[in-house]
Amino acid sequence: MQVPGIQFVTDEKGRRLGVLPDLRKHAEIWEDIYDALIALKRKSEPRESLASVRRRLHKPAKLGE
Protein backbone atom coordinates (compact mmCIF):
# COMPACT_ATOMS: atom_id res chain seq x y z
CA MET A 1 0.00 0.00 0.00
CA GLN A 2 1.39 3.39 -1.02
CA VAL A 3 0.73 6.50 1.07
CA PRO A 4 1.37 9.84 -0.66
CA GLY A 5 4.22 11.70 0.97
CA ILE A 6 5.69 8.62 2.67
CA GLN A 7 8.84 6.84 1.46
CA PHE A 8 10.32 3.75 3.05
CA VAL A 9 14.04 3.05 3.33
CA THR A 10 14.62 -0.63 2.58
CA ASP A 11 17.54 -3.02 2.62
CA GLU A 12 18.64 -5.17 -0.32
CA LYS A 13 15.94 -7.75 0.52
CA GLY A 14 13.16 -5.14 0.55
CA ARG A 15 12.77 -5.10 4.35
CA ARG A 16 11.71 -1.73 5.68
CA LEU A 17 14.37 -0.08 7.82
CA GLY A 18 13.06 3.45 8.11
CA VAL A 19 10.51 5.93 6.88
CA LEU A 20 10.84 9.38 5.28
CA PRO A 21 7.68 11.43 5.71
CA ASP A 22 7.12 14.57 3.64
CA LEU A 23 6.84 17.09 6.47
CA ARG A 24 4.87 19.53 4.33
CA LYS A 25 2.10 16.92 4.09
CA HIS A 26 2.48 15.15 7.43
CA ALA A 27 3.76 17.79 9.87
CA GLU A 28 1.01 17.18 12.47
CA ILE A 29 1.55 13.43 12.49
CA TRP A 30 5.32 13.90 12.80
CA GLU A 31 4.84 16.25 15.77
CA ASP A 32 2.72 13.59 17.50
CA ILE A 33 5.35 10.90 16.84
CA TYR A 34 8.14 13.18 18.06
CA ASP A 35 6.22 14.07 21.24
CA ALA A 36 5.63 10.37 21.94
CA LEU A 37 9.35 9.61 21.50
CA ILE A 38 10.31 12.42 23.89
CA ALA A 39 7.81 11.12 26.46
CA LEU A 40 9.27 7.61 26.19
CA LYS A 41 12.80 8.98 26.60
CA ARG A 42 11.75 10.85 29.76
CA LYS A 43 9.71 7.98 31.21
CA SER A 44 12.23 7.22 33.97
CA GLU A 45 12.82 10.84 34.99
CA PRO A 46 11.59 11.91 38.44
CA ARG A 47 8.07 13.32 38.59
CA GLU A 48 6.85 16.48 40.28
CA SER A 49 3.31 16.77 41.58
CA LEU A 50 0.95 19.43 40.29
CA ALA A 51 0.59 20.77 43.84
CA SER A 52 4.37 21.19 44.08
CA VAL A 53 4.50 23.07 40.77
CA ARG A 54 1.67 25.36 41.88
CA ARG A 55 3.46 26.15 45.18
CA ARG A 56 6.67 26.93 43.31
CA LEU A 57 4.89 29.19 40.83
CA HIS A 58 3.13 31.14 43.57
CA LYS A 59 6.34 31.86 45.54
CA PRO A 60 7.80 35.31 44.95
CA ALA A 61 10.91 35.08 42.76
CA LYS A 62 14.21 35.98 44.40
CA LEU A 63 16.80 37.95 42.46
CA GLY A 64 19.77 35.87 41.34
CA GLU A 65 17.91 32.56 41.02
Buried (B, 14 or more C-beta within 10 A) or exposed (E): EEEEEBEEEEEEEEEEEEEEBEEEEBEEEEEEEEEEEEEEEEEEEEEEEEEEEEEEEEEEEEEEE
